Amino acid sequence: MLDWLRWWADLLDSRFRVPGTKIRFGIDPILSLIPGLGELATPVFTALVLTQALRDRVPAVIIVRMVVNALIDAAVGAVPVAGTVADVFWRANKINLALLEQHVRKARPPTKADYVLFWAIVAFFGLVVGLLALLGIWLALELWPRLVRL
């Protein structure tokens, strides 16, 4: 499973290179150009990483760090244009996968509190990302008629 997650993290965050530079990017910034769709790619991947973290008995505090990384990515990504540029440099998917890999060897059984915290965070994260996606779609629908008139 980690190999599969590693492949997706690379695709989302660093598969391609800007010619003549060391700057790498993935499809995440490209997808962010599509209102609604771009805001969903990283959260879906994050949910998969969080699910694997729970299966691998990663401590709750590390799961919270992963969620915070994803929330930063979602908040910055919600800013038009600047969010797309930031997606090139803030690689939450790779950061979260590295956290998972660091702690996968230090397994401990999850407690009920870990499960409650995990599902509360997933619900909150889904709500925040859903609201950001709806805001992006609403803004696009509001701005599109004005741009067409120009």
Secondary structure, 3 states (H helix, E strand, C coil): CHHHHHHHHHHHHCCEECCCCCCEECHHHHHCCCCCCHHHHHHHHHHHHHHHHHHCCCCHHHHHHHHHHHHHHHHHHCCCCHHHHHHHHCCHHHHHHHHHHHHCCCCCCCCHHHHHHHHHHHHHHHHHHHHHHHHHHHHHHHHHHHHHHC
